[in-house]
Amino acid sequence: MLKEMKPGRRYFVINIDEPYAKAIYKVLKKGQMAKRTKKAWPEGDISFETWIKKTFWEMDE
């Protein structure tokens, strides 16, 4: 998910090529979508693969 990094918050970053990336995506999506706001998960109910294509579109070029 593409969101603005907010000052004062702590973040961690993973490489989408890691074997556990898809599992982490599913957990994040489920938690964010449970908030029931468009802002929480603006991409909607999309798969990991679709999210990669939409988020990292320059990889297809």
PDBQT receptor file of N, H, CA, C and O in Angstrom, charges set to zero:
ATOM      1  N   MET A   1       0.842  -1.152   0.000  1.00  0.00    +0.000 N 
ATOM      2  CA  MET A   1       0.000   0.000   0.000  1.00  0.00    +0.000 C 
ATOM      3  C   MET A   1       0.893   1.222   0.000  1.00  0.00    +0.000 C 
ATOM      4  O   MET A   1       1.898   1.274   0.709  1.00  0.00    +0.000 OA
ATOM      5  N   LEU A   2       0.523   2.186  -0.787  1.00  0.00    +0.000 N 
ATOM      6  H   LEU A   2      -0.293   2.144  -1.363  1.00  0.00    +0.000 HD
ATOM      7  CA  LEU A   2       1.290   3.427  -0.818  1.00  0.00    +0.000 C 
ATOM      8  C   LEU A   2       0.620   4.450   0.090  1.00  0.00    +0.000 C 
ATOM      9  O   LEU A   2      -0.493   4.905  -0.177  1.00  0.00    +0.000 OA
ATOM     10  N   LYS A   3       1.304   4.798   1.148  1.00  0.00    +0.000 N 
ATOM     11  H   LYS A   3       2.208   4.429   1.365  1.00  0.00    +0.000 HD
ATOM     12  CA  LYS A   3       0.811   5.813   2.075  1.00  0.00    +0.000 C 
ATOM     13  C   LYS A   3       1.967   6.734   2.419  1.00  0.00    +0.000 C 
ATOM     14  O   LYS A   3       3.137   6.365   2.310  1.00  0.00    +0.000 OA
ATOM     15  N   GLU A   4       1.615   7.928   2.833  1.00  0.00    +0.000 N 
ATOM     16  H   GLU A   4       0.665   8.227   2.922  1.00  0.00    +0.000 HD
ATOM     17  CA  GLU A   4       2.629   8.897   3.225  1.00  0.00    +0.000 C 
ATOM     18  C   GLU A   4       3.239   8.507   4.571  1.00  0.00    +0.000 C 
ATOM     19  O   GLU A   4       2.520   8.148   5.504  1.00  0.00    +0.000 OA
ATOM     20  N   MET A   5       4.552   8.579   4.664  1.00  0.00    +0.000 N 
ATOM     21  H   MET A   5       5.136   8.871   3.907  1.00  0.00    +0.000 HD
ATOM     22  CA  MET A   5       5.230   8.319   5.932  1.00  0.00    +0.000 C 
ATOM     23  C   MET A   5       4.962   9.514   6.844  1.00  0.00    +0.000 C 
ATOM     24  O   MET A   5       5.153  10.664   6.450  1.00  0.00    +0.000 OA
ATOM     25  N   LYS A   6       4.521   9.229   8.060  1.00  0.00    +0.000 N 
ATOM     26  H   LYS A   6       4.365   8.295   8.380  1.00  0.00    +0.000 HD
ATOM     27  CA  LYS A   6       4.166  10.294   8.992  1.00  0.00    +0.000 C 
ATOM     28  C   LYS A   6       5.266  10.473  10.033  1.00  0.00    +0.000 C 
ATOM     29  O   LYS A   6       5.795   9.490  10.551  1.00  0.00    +0.000 OA
ATOM     30  N   PRO A   7       5.612  11.717  10.340  1.00  0.00    +0.000 N 
ATOM     31  CA  PRO A   7       6.636  11.975  11.357  1.00  0.00    +0.000 C 
ATOM     32  C   PRO A   7       6.230  11.400  12.714  1.00  0.00    +0.000 C 
ATOM     33  O   PRO A   7       5.053  11.415  13.073  1.00  0.00    +0.000 OA
ATOM     34  N   GLY A   8       7.193  10.902  13.454  1.00  0.00    +0.000 N 
ATOM     35  H   GLY A   8       8.150  10.890  13.163  1.00  0.00    +0.000 HD
ATOM     36  CA  GLY A   8       6.937  10.382  14.785  1.00  0.00    +0.000 C 
ATOM     37  C   GLY A   8       6.435   8.958  14.824  1.00  0.00    +0.000 C 
ATOM     38  O   GLY A   8       6.218   8.411  15.906  1.00  0.00    +0.000 OA
ATOM     39  N   ARG A   9       6.246   8.342  13.670  1.00  0.00    +0.000 N 
ATOM     40  H   ARG A   9       6.422   8.786  12.791  1.00  0.00    +0.000 HD
ATOM     41  CA  ARG A   9       5.805   6.950  13.611  1.00  0.00    +0.000 C 
ATOM     42  C   ARG A   9       6.992   6.073  13.249  1.00  0.00    +0.000 C 
ATOM     43  O   ARG A   9       7.954   6.545  12.642  1.00  0.00    +0.000 OA
ATOM     44  N   ARG A  10       6.930   4.816  13.614  1.00  0.00    +0.000 N 
ATOM     45  H   ARG A  10       6.149   4.433  14.107  1.00  0.00    +0.000 HD
ATOM     46  CA  ARG A  10       8.005   3.874  13.296  1.00  0.00    +0.000 C 
ATOM     47  C   ARG A  10       7.499   2.891  12.245  1.00  0.00    +0.000 C 
ATOM     48  O   ARG A  10       6.358   2.433  12.297  1.00  0.00    +0.000 OA
ATOM     49  N   TYR A  11       8.362   2.582  11.302  1.00  0.00    +0.000 N 
ATOM     50  H   TYR A  11       9.290   2.954  11.259  1.00  0.00    +0.000 HD
ATOM     51  CA  TYR A  11       7.987   1.724  10.184  1.00  0.00    +0.000 C 
ATOM     52  C   TYR A  11       9.008   0.610  10.015  1.00  0.00    +0.000 C 
ATOM     53  O   TYR A  11      10.147   0.731  10.464  1.00  0.00    +0.000 OA
ATOM     54  N   PHE A  12       8.600  -0.468   9.370  1.00  0.00    +0.000 N 
ATOM     55  H   PHE A  12       7.674  -0.567   9.005  1.00  0.00    +0.000 HD
ATOM     56  CA  PHE A  12       9.561  -1.464   8.927  1.00  0.00    +0.000 C 
ATOM     57  C   PHE A  12       9.294  -1.738   7.458  1.00  0.00    +0.000 C 
ATOM     58  O   PHE A  12       8.173  -1.568   6.979  1.00  0.00    +0.000 OA
ATOM     59  N   VAL A  13      10.317  -2.157   6.757  1.00  0.00    +0.000 N 
ATOM     60  H   VAL A  13      11.228  -2.295   7.146  1.00  0.00    +0.000 HD
ATOM     61  CA  VAL A  13      10.238  -2.346   5.317  1.00  0.00    +0.000 C 
ATOM     62  C   VAL A  13      10.659  -3.777   4.993  1.00  0.00    +0.000 C 
ATOM     63  O   VAL A  13      11.606  -4.307   5.573  1.00  0.00    +0.000 OA
ATOM     64  N   ILE A  14       9.943  -4.389   4.063  1.00  0.00    +0.000 N 
ATOM     65  H   ILE A  14       9.173  -3.959   3.592  1.00  0.00    +0.000 HD
ATOM     66  CA  ILE A  14      10.350  -5.719   3.602  1.00  0.00    +0.000 C 
ATOM     67  C   ILE A  14      10.511  -5.695   2.089  1.00  0.00    +0.000 C 
ATOM     68  O   ILE A  14       9.915  -4.860   1.409  1.00  0.00    +0.000 OA
ATOM     69  N   ASN A  15      11.294  -6.586   1.579  1.00  0.00    +0.000 N 
ATOM     70  H   ASN A  15      11.778  -7.264   2.131  1.00  0.00    +0.000 HD
ATOM     71  CA  ASN A  15      11.478  -6.754   0.143  1.00  0.00    +0.000 C 
ATOM     72  C   ASN A  15      10.348  -7.629  -0.381  1.00  0.00    +0.000 C 
ATOM     73  O   ASN A  15      10.100  -8.698   0.178  1.00  0.00    +0.000 OA
ATOM     74  N   ILE A  16       9.659  -7.212  -1.429  1.00  0.00    +0.000 N 
ATOM     75  H   ILE A  16       9.861  -6.344  -1.883  1.00  0.00    +0.000 HD
ATOM     76  CA  ILE A  16       8.531  -7.986  -1.947  1.00  0.00    +0.000 C 
ATOM     77  C   ILE A  16       8.963  -9.303  -2.569  1.00  0.00    +0.000 C 
ATOM     78  O   ILE A  16       8.120 -10.146  -2.876  1.00  0.00    +0.000 OA
ATOM     79  N   ASP A  17      10.258  -9.492  -2.759  1.00  0.00    +0.000 N 
ATOM     80  H   ASP A  17      10.943  -8.807  -2.510  1.00  0.00    +0.000 HD
ATOM     81  CA  ASP A  17      10.754 -10.752  -3.300  1.00  0.00    +0.000 C 
ATOM     82  C   ASP A  17      10.992 -11.808  -2.220  1.00  0.00    +0.000 C 
ATOM     83  O   ASP A  17      11.302 -12.957  -2.534  1.00  0.00    +0.000 OA
ATOM     84  N   GLU A  18      10.847 -11.425  -0.951  1.00  0.00    +0.000 N 
ATOM     85  H   GLU A  18      10.595 -10.491  -0.696  1.00  0.00    +0.000 HD
ATOM     86  CA  GLU A  18      11.038 -12.392   0.128  1.00  0.00    +0.000 C 
ATOM     87  C   GLU A  18       9.911 -13.430   0.096  1.00  0.00    +0.000 C 
ATOM     88  O   GLU A  18       8.785 -13.100  -0.277  1.00  0.00    +0.000 OA
ATOM     89  N   PRO A  19      10.196 -14.669   0.477  1.00  0.00    +0.000 N 
ATOM     90  CA  PRO A  19       9.168 -15.710   0.414  1.00  0.00    +0.000 C 
ATOM     91  C   PRO A  19       7.975 -15.450   1.342  1.00  0.00    +0.000 C 
ATOM     92  O   PRO A  19       6.896 -16.000   1.119  1.00  0.00    +0.000 OA
ATOM     93  N   TYR A  20       8.149 -14.631   2.365  1.00  0.00    +0.000 N 
ATOM     94  H   TYR A  20       9.025 -14.184   2.546  1.00  0.00    +0.000 HD
ATOM     95  CA  TYR A  20       7.066 -14.340   3.313  1.00  0.00    +0.000 C 
ATOM     96  C   TYR A  20       6.296 -13.068   2.963  1.00  0.00    +0.000 C 
ATOM     97  O   TYR A  20       5.354 -12.719   3.675  1.00  0.00    +0.000 OA
ATOM     98  N   ALA A  21       6.660 -12.374   1.904  1.00  0.00    +0.000 N 
ATOM     99  H   ALA A  21       7.425 -12.658   1.326  1.00  0.00    +0.000 HD
ATOM    100  CA  ALA A  21       6.038 -11.088   1.559  1.00  0.00    +0.000 C 
ATOM    101  C   ALA A  21       4.540 -11.224   1.314  1.00  0.00    +0.000 C 
ATOM    102  O   ALA A  21       3.767 -10.374   1.755  1.00  0.00    +0.000 OA
ATOM    103  N   LYS A  22       4.119 -12.271   0.623  1.00  0.00    +0.000 N 
ATOM    104  H   LYS A  22       4.747 -12.962   0.265  1.00  0.00    +0.000 HD
ATOM    105  CA  LYS A  22       2.699 -12.451   0.321  1.00  0.00    +0.000 C 
ATOM    106  C   LYS A  22       1.890 -12.647   1.609  1.00  0.00    +0.000 C 
ATOM    107  O   LYS A  22       0.781 -12.127   1.729  1.00  0.00    +0.000 OA
ATOM    108  N   ALA A  23       2.437 -13.389   2.560  1.00  0.00    +0.000 N 
ATOM    109  H   ALA A  23       3.338 -13.811   2.463  1.00  0.00    +0.000 HD
ATOM    110  CA  ALA A  23       1.748 -13.614   3.833  1.00  0.00    +0.000 C 
ATOM    111  C   ALA A  23       1.620 -12.307   4.609  1.00  0.00    +0.000 C 
ATOM    112  O   ALA A  23       0.574 -12.039   5.202  1.00  0.00    +0.000 OA
ATOM    113  N   ILE A  24       2.657 -11.503   4.612  1.00  0.00    +0.000 N 
ATOM    114  H   ILE A  24       3.506 -11.720   4.131  1.00  0.00    +0.000 HD
ATOM    115  CA  ILE A  24       2.614 -10.214   5.305  1.00  0.00    +0.000 C 
ATOM    116  C   ILE A  24       1.599  -9.291   4.640  1.00  0.00    +0.000 C 
ATOM    117  O   ILE A  24       0.854  -8.588   5.323  1.00  0.00    +0.000 OA
ATOM    118  N   TYR A  25       1.569  -9.294   3.312  1.00  0.00    +0.000 N 
ATOM    119  H   TYR A  25       2.173  -9.866   2.758  1.00  0.00    +0.000 HD
ATOM    120  CA  TYR A  25       0.588  -8.496   2.578  1.00  0.00    +0.000 C 
ATOM    121  C   TYR A  25      -0.831  -8.860   3.009  1.00  0.00    +0.000 C 
ATOM    122  O   TYR A  25      -1.653  -7.980   3.267  1.00  0.00    +0.000 OA
ATOM    123  N   LYS A  26      -1.115 -10.156   3.087  1.00  0.00    +0.000 N 
ATOM    124  H   LYS A  26      -0.448 -10.871   2.878  1.00  0.00    +0.000 HD
ATOM    125  CA  LYS A  26      -2.455 -10.599   3.462  1.00  0.00    +0.000 C 
ATOM    126  C   LYS A  26      -2.835 -10.127   4.859  1.00  0.00    +0.000 C 
ATOM    127  O   LYS A  26      -3.969  -9.700   5.077  1.00  0.00    +0.000 OA
ATOM    128  N   VAL A  27      -1.911 -10.196   5.803  1.00  0.00    +0.000 N 
ATOM    129  H   VAL A  27      -0.990 -10.542   5.626  1.00  0.00    +0.000 HD
ATOM    130  CA  VAL A  27      -2.178  -9.754   7.174  1.00  0.00    +0.000 C 
ATOM    131  C   VAL A  27      -2.411  -8.242   7.206  1.00  0.00    +0.000 C 
ATOM    132  O   VAL A  27      -3.357  -7.776   7.842  1.00  0.00    +0.000 OA
ATOM    133  N   LEU A  28      -1.562  -7.481   6.530  1.00  0.00    +0.000 N 
ATOM    134  H   LEU A  28      -0.794  -7.860   6.014  1.00  0.00    +0.000 HD
ATOM    135  CA  LEU A  28      -1.724  -6.024   6.496  1.00  0.00    +0.000 C 
ATOM    136  C   LEU A  28      -3.051  -5.628   5.851  1.00  0.00    +0.000 C 
ATOM    137  O   LEU A  28      -3.773  -4.779   6.374  1.00  0.00    +0.000 OA
ATOM    138  N   LYS A  29      -3.367  -6.245   4.719  1.00  0.00    +0.000 N 
ATOM    139  H   LYS A  29      -2.781  -6.935   4.295  1.00  0.00    +0.000 HD
ATOM    140  CA  LYS A  29      -4.615  -5.928   4.021  1.00  0.00    +0.000 C 
ATOM    141  C   LYS A  29      -5.817  -6.231   4.908  1.00  0.00    +0.000 C 
ATOM    142  O   LYS A  29      -6.730  -5.412   5.008  1.00  0.00    +0.000 OA
ATOM    143  N   LYS A  30      -5.829  -7.383   5.547  1.00  0.00    +0.000 N 
ATOM    144  H   LYS A  30      -5.088  -8.049   5.466  1.00  0.00    +0.000 HD
ATOM    145  CA  LYS A  30      -6.948  -7.766   6.401  1.00  0.00    +0.000 C 
ATOM    146  C   LYS A  30      -7.136  -6.765   7.545  1.00  0.00    +0.000 C 
ATOM    147  O   LYS A  30      -8.254  -6.336   7.832  1.00  0.00    +0.000 OA
ATOM    148  N   GLY A  31      -6.038  -6.405   8.183  1.00  0.00    +0.000 N 
ATOM    149  H   GLY A  31      -5.130  -6.754   7.949  1.00  0.00    +0.000 HD
ATOM    150  CA  GLY A  31      -6.118  -5.445   9.288  1.00  0.00    +0.000 C 
ATOM    151  C   GLY A  31      -6.557  -4.073   8.848  1.00  0.00    +0.000 C 
ATOM    152  O   GLY A  31      -7.376  -3.439   9.513  1.00  0.00    +0.000 OA
ATOM    153  N   GLN A  32      -6.027  -3.609   7.746  1.00  0.00    +0.000 N 
ATOM    154  H   GLN A  32      -5.362  -4.124   7.206  1.00  0.00    +0.000 HD
ATOM    155  CA  GLN A  32      -6.382  -2.277   7.254  1.00  0.00    +0.000 C 
ATOM    156  C   GLN A  32      -7.820  -2.245   6.745  1.00  0.00    +0.000 C 
ATOM    157  O   GLN A  32      -8.540  -1.279   6.998  1.00  0.00    +0.000 OA
ATOM    158  N   MET A  33      -8.250  -3.287   6.030  1.00  0.00    +0.000 N 
ATOM    159  H   MET A  33      -7.665  -4.072   5.824  1.00  0.00    +0.000 HD
ATOM    160  CA  MET A  33      -9.616  -3.311   5.511  1.00  0.00    +0.000 C 
ATOM    161  C   MET A  33     -10.632  -3.423   6.639  1.00  0.00    +0.000 C 
ATOM    162  O   MET A  33     -11.773  -2.987   6.479  1.00  0.00    +0.000 OA
ATOM    163  N   ALA A  34     -10.246  -3.996   7.774  1.00  0.00    +0.000 N 
ATOM    164  H   ALA A  34      -9.320  -4.350   7.904  1.00  0.00    +0.000 HD
ATOM    165  CA  ALA A  34     -11.145  -4.094   8.927  1.00  0.00    +0.000 C 
ATOM    166  C   ALA A  34     -11.489  -2.723   9.483  1.00  0.00    +0.000 C 
ATOM    167  O   ALA A  34     -12.497  -2.565  10.172  1.00  0.00    +0.000 OA
ATOM    168  N   LYS A  35     -10.659  -1.733   9.189  1.00  0.00    +0.000 N 
ATOM    169  H   LYS A  35      -9.841  -1.861   8.629  1.00  0.00    +0.000 HD
ATOM    170  CA  LYS A  35     -10.941  -0.362   9.631  1.00  0.00    +0.000 C 
ATOM    171  C   LYS A  35     -12.127   0.226   8.883  1.00  0.00    +0.000 C 
ATOM    172  O   LYS A  35     -12.725   1.203   9.333  1.00  0.00    +0.000 OA
ATOM    173  N   ARG A  36     -12.467  -0.359   7.748  1.00  0.00    +0.000 N 
ATOM    174  H   ARG A  36     -11.981  -1.153   7.382  1.00  0.00    +0.000 HD
ATOM    175  CA  ARG A  36     -13.626   0.024   6.945  1.00  0.00    +0.000 C 
ATOM    176  C   ARG A  36     -13.614   1.470   6.475  1.00  0.00    +0.000 C 
ATOM    177  O   ARG A  36     -14.660   2.115   6.404  1.00  0.00    +0.000 OA
ATOM    178  N   THR A  37     -12.438   1.974   6.158  1.00  0.00    +0.000 N 
ATOM    179  H   THR A  37     -11.588   1.451   6.216  1.00  0.00    +0.000 HD
ATOM    180  CA  THR A  37     -12.361   3.305   5.556  1.00  0.00    +0.000 C 
ATOM    181  C   THR A  37     -11.565   3.193   4.258  1.00  0.00    +0.000 C 
ATOM    182  O   THR A  37     -10.618   2.412   4.165  1.00  0.00    +0.000 OA
ATOM    183  N   LYS A  38     -11.949   3.963   3.280  1.00  0.00    +0.000 N 
ATOM    184  H   LYS A  38     -12.717   4.598   3.355  1.00  0.00    +0.000 HD
ATOM    185  CA  LYS A  38     -11.265   3.949   1.984  1.00  0.00    +0.000 C 
ATOM    186  C   LYS A  38      -9.802   4.356   2.162  1.00  0.00    +0.000 C 
ATOM    187  O   LYS A  38      -8.926   3.854   1.458  1.00  0.00    +0.000 OA
ATOM    188  N   LYS A  39      -9.541   5.255   3.092  1.00  0.00    +0.000 N 
ATOM    189  H   LYS A  39     -10.253   5.663   3.664  1.00  0.00    +0.000 HD
ATOM    190  CA  LYS A  39      -8.184   5.747   3.311  1.00  0.00    +0.000 C 
ATOM    191  C   LYS A  39      -7.278   4.667   3.911  1.00  0.00    +0.000 C 
ATOM    192  O   LYS A  39      -6.072   4.672   3.669  1.00  0.00    +0.000 OA
ATOM    193  N   ALA A  40      -7.844   3.749   4.688  1.00  0.00    +0.000 N 
ATOM    194  H   ALA A  40      -8.824   3.745   4.885  1.00  0.00    +0.000 HD
ATOM    195  CA  ALA A  40      -7.046   2.722   5.363  1.00  0.00    +0.000 C 
ATOM    196  C   ALA A  40      -6.403   1.759   4.366  1.00  0.00    +0.000 C 
ATOM    197  O   ALA A  40      -5.251   1.363   4.543  1.00  0.00    +0.000 OA
ATOM    198  N   TRP A  41      -7.139   1.380   3.320  1.00  0.00    +0.000 N 
ATOM    199  H   TRP A  41      -8.074   1.702   3.176  1.00  0.00    +0.000 HD
ATOM    200  CA  TRP A  41      -6.607   0.471   2.300  1.00  0.00    +0.000 C 
ATOM    201  C   TRP A  41      -7.208   0.889   0.960  1.00  0.00    +0.000 C 
ATOM    202  O   TRP A  41      -8.146   0.252   0.482  1.00  0.00    +0.000 OA
ATOM    203  N   PRO A  42      -6.684   1.944   0.353  1.00  0.00    +0.000 N 
ATOM    204  CA  PRO A  42      -7.301   2.523  -0.846  1.00  0.00    +0.000 C 
ATOM    205  C   PRO A  42      -7.308   1.612  -2.071  1.00  0.00    +0.000 C 
ATOM    206  O   PRO A  42      -8.091   1.836  -2.994  1.00  0.00    +0.000 OA
ATOM    207  N   GLU A  43      -6.458   0.596  -2.097  1.00  0.00    +0.000 N 
ATOM    208  H   GLU A  43      -5.822   0.414  -1.347  1.00  0.00    +0.000 HD
ATOM    209  CA  GLU A  43      -6.383  -0.285  -3.254  1.00  0.00    +0.000 C 
ATOM    210  C   GLU A  43      -7.591  -1.209  -3.376  1.00  0.00    +0.000 C 
ATOM    211  O   GLU A  43      -7.853  -1.741  -4.454  1.00  0.00    +0.000 OA
ATOM    212  N   GLY A  44      -8.327  -1.405  -2.288  1.00  0.00    +0.000 N 
ATOM    213  H   GLY A  44      -8.114  -0.973  -1.412  1.00  0.00    +0.000 HD
ATOM    214  CA  GLY A  44      -9.468  -2.320  -2.311  1.00  0.00    +0.000 C 
ATOM    215  C   GLY A  44      -9.019  -3.763  -2.125  1.00  0.00    +0.000 C 
ATOM    216  O   GLY A  44      -7.859  -4.028  -1.810  1.00  0.00    +0.000 OA
ATOM    217  N   ASP A  45      -9.938  -4.679  -2.320  1.00  0.00    +0.000 N 
ATOM    218  H   ASP A  45     -10.880  -4.464  -2.576  1.00  0.00    +0.000 HD
ATOM    219  CA  ASP A  45      -9.679  -6.100  -2.088  1.00  0.00    +0.000 C 
ATOM    220  C   ASP A  45      -8.990  -6.699  -3.313  1.00  0.00    +0.000 C 
ATOM    221  O   ASP A  45      -9.627  -7.365  -4.129  1.00  0.00    +0.000 OA
ATOM    222  N   ILE A  46      -7.692  -6.460  -3.434  1.00  0.00    +0.000 N 
ATOM    223  H   ILE A  46      -7.174  -5.919  -2.771  1.00  0.00    +0.000 HD
ATOM    224  CA  ILE A  46      -6.933  -6.976  -4.578  1.00  0.00    +0.000 C 
ATOM    225  C   ILE A  46      -5.879  -7.963  -4.092  1.00  0.00    +0.000 C 
ATOM    226  O   ILE A  46      -5.472  -7.944  -2.930  1.00  0.00    +0.000 OA
ATOM    227  N   SER A  47      -5.454  -8.812  -4.997  1.00  0.00    +0.000 N 
ATOM    228  H   SER A  47      -5.784  -8.827  -5.941  1.00  0.00    +0.000 HD
ATOM    229  CA  SER A  47      -4.451  -9.824  -4.667  1.00  0.00    +0.000 C 
ATOM    230  C   SER A  47      -3.062  -9.198  -4.539  1.00  0.00    +0.000 C 
ATOM    231  O   SER A  47      -2.829  -8.066  -4.963  1.00  0.00    +0.000 OA
ATOM    232  N   PHE A  48      -2.166  -9.953  -3.955  1.00  0.00    +0.000 N 
ATOM    233  H   PHE A  48      -2.356 -10.872  -3.611  1.00  0.00    +0.000 HD
ATOM    234  CA  PHE A  48      -0.770  -9.529  -3.826  1.00  0.00    +0.000 C 
ATOM    235  C   PHE A  48      -0.183  -9.238  -5.197  1.00  0.00    +0.000 C 
ATOM    236  O   PHE A  48       0.490  -8.226  -5.393  1.00  0.00    +0.000 OA
ATOM    237  N   GLU A  49      -0.443 -10.135  -6.146  1.00  0.00    +0.000 N 
ATOM    238  H   GLU A  49      -0.989 -10.957  -5.987  1.00  0.00    +0.000 HD
ATOM    239  CA  GLU A  49       0.105  -9.975  -7.494  1.00  0.00    +0.000 C 
ATOM    240  C   GLU A  49      -0.427  -8.711  -8.170  1.00  0.00    +0.000 C 
ATOM    241  O   GLU A  49       0.333  -7.982  -8.806  1.00  0.00    +0.000 OA
ATOM    242  N   THR A  50      -1.718  -8.452  -8.036  1.00  0.00    +0.000 N 
ATOM    243  H   THR A  50      -2.336  -9.044  -7.519  1.00  0.00    +0.000 HD
ATOM    244  CA  THR A  50      -2.311  -7.241  -8.618  1.00  0.00    +0.000 C 
ATOM    245  C   THR A  50      -1.757  -5.999  -7.936  1.00  0.00    +0.000 C 
ATOM    246  O   THR A  50      -1.476  -4.997  -8.593  1.00  0.00    +0.000 OA
ATOM    247  N   TRP A  51      -1.601  -6.066  -6.624  1.00  0.00    +0.000 N 
ATOM    248  H   TRP A  51      -1.829  -6.880  -6.090  1.00  0.00    +0.000 HD
ATOM    249  CA  TRP A  51      -1.036  -4.940  -5.888  1.00  0.00    +0.000 C 
ATOM    250  C   TRP A  51       0.375  -4.617  -6.374  1.00  0.00    +0.000 C 
ATOM    251  O   TRP A  51       0.721  -3.448  -6.542  1.00  0.00    +0.000 OA
ATOM    252  N   ILE A  52       1.188  -5.646  -6.600  1.00  0.00    +0.000 N 
ATOM    253  H   ILE A  52       0.907  -6.596  -6.464  1.00  0.00    +0.000 HD
ATOM    254  CA  ILE A  52       2.549  -5.434  -7.105  1.00  0.00    +0.000 C 
ATOM    255  C   ILE A  52       2.503  -4.719  -8.450  1.00  0.00    +0.000 C 
ATOM    256  O   ILE A  52       3.248  -3.764  -8.670  1.00  0.00    +0.000 OA
ATOM    257  N   LYS A  53       1.633  -5.175  -9.353  1.00  0.00    +0.000 N 
ATOM    258  H   LYS A  53       1.028  -5.951  -9.174  1.00  0.00    +0.000 HD
ATOM    259  CA  LYS A  53       1.532  -4.559 -10.685  1.00  0.00    +0.000 C 
ATOM    260  C   LYS A  53       1.090  -3.098 -10.599  1.00  0.00    +0.000 C 
ATOM    261  O   LYS A  53       1.597  -2.252 -11.335  1.00  0.00    +0.000 OA
ATOM    262  N   LYS A  54       0.142  -2.798  -9.699  1.00  0.00    +0.000 N 
ATOM    263  H   LYS A  54      -0.270  -3.486  -9.101  1.00  0.00    +0.000 HD
ATOM    264  CA  LYS A  54      -0.348  -1.420  -9.567  1.00  0.00    +0.000 C 
ATOM    265  C   LYS A  54       0.657  -0.517  -8.849  1.00  0.00    +0.000 C 
ATOM    266  O   LYS A  54       0.786   0.661  -9.180  1.00  0.00    +0.000 OA
ATOM    267  N   THR A  55       1.357  -1.069  -7.878  1.00  0.00    +0.000 N 
ATOM    268  H   THR A  55       1.251  -2.026  -7.609  1.00  0.00    +0.000 HD
ATOM    269  CA  THR A  55       2.259  -0.276  -7.066  1.00  0.00    +0.000 C 
ATOM    270  C   THR A  55       3.630  -0.088  -7.706  1.00  0.00    +0.000 C 
ATOM    271  O   THR A  55       4.226   0.986  -7.627  1.00  0.00    +0.000 OA
ATOM    272  N   PHE A  56       4.111  -1.137  -8.333  1.00  0.00    +0.000 N 
ATOM    273  H   PHE A  56       3.627  -2.010  -8.397  1.00  0.00    +0.000 HD
ATOM    274  CA  PHE A  56       5.439  -1.111  -8.927  1.00  0.00    +0.000 C 
ATOM    275  C   PHE A  56       5.343  -1.277 -10.438  1.00  0.00    +0.000 C 
ATOM    276  O   PHE A  56       6.036  -2.107 -11.027  1.00  0.00    +0.000 OA
ATOM    277  N   TRP A  57       4.483  -0.487 -11.054  1.00  0.00    +0.000 N 
ATOM    278  H   TRP A  57       3.920   0.187 -10.575  1.00  0.00    +0.000 HD
ATOM    279  CA  TRP A  57       4.228  -0.593 -12.480  1.00  0.00    +0.000 C 
ATOM    280  C   TRP A  57       5.485  -0.441 -13.321  1.00  0.00    +0.000 C 
ATOM    281  O   TRP A  57       5.563  -0.995 -14.418  1.00  0.00    +0.000 OA
ATOM    282  N   GLU A  58       6.465   0.296 -12.827  1.00  0.00    +0.000 N 
ATOM    283  H   GLU A  58       6.401   0.746 -11.936  1.00  0.00    +0.000 HD
ATOM    284  CA  GLU A  58       7.690   0.510 -13.617  1.00  0.00    +0.000 C 
ATOM    285  C   GLU A  58       8.490  -0.778 -13.779  1.00  0.00    +0.000 C 
ATOM    286  O   GLU A  58       9.383  -0.837 -14.624  1.00  0.00    +0.000 OA
ATOM    287  N   MET A  59       8.193  -1.808 -12.994  1.00  0.00    +0.000 N 
ATOM    288  H   MET A  59       7.467  -1.760 -12.308  1.00  0.00    +0.000 HD
ATOM    289  CA  MET A  59       8.896  -3.086 -13.111  1.00  0.00    +0.000 C 
ATOM    290  C   MET A  59       8.501  -3.791 -14.407  1.00  0.00    +0.000 C 
ATOM    291  O   MET A  59       9.256  -4.623 -14.911  1.00  0.00    +0.000 OA
ATOM    292  N   ASP A  60       7.317  -3.467 -14.955  1.00  0.00    +0.000 N 
ATOM    293  H   ASP A  60       6.704  -2.792 -14.546  1.00  0.00    +0.000 HD
ATOM    294  CA  ASP A  60       6.861  -4.096 -16.185  1.00  0.00    +0.000 C 
ATOM    295  C   ASP A  60       7.507  -3.499 -17.433  1.00  0.00    +0.000 C 
ATOM    296  O   ASP A  60       7.434  -4.080 -18.516  1.00  0.00    +0.000 OA
ATOM    297  N   GLU A  61       8.128  -2.356 -17.278  1.00  0.00    +0.000 N 
ATOM    298  H   GLU A  61       8.188  -1.884 -16.399  1.00  0.00    +0.000 HD
ATOM    299  CA  GLU A  61       8.693  -1.660 -18.451  1.00  0.00    +0.000 C 
ATOM    300  C   GLU A  61      10.038  -2.215 -18.829  1.00  0.00    +0.000 C 
ATOM    301  O   GLU A  61      10.651  -1.747 -19.788  1.00  0.00    +0.000 OA
TER     302      GLU A  61
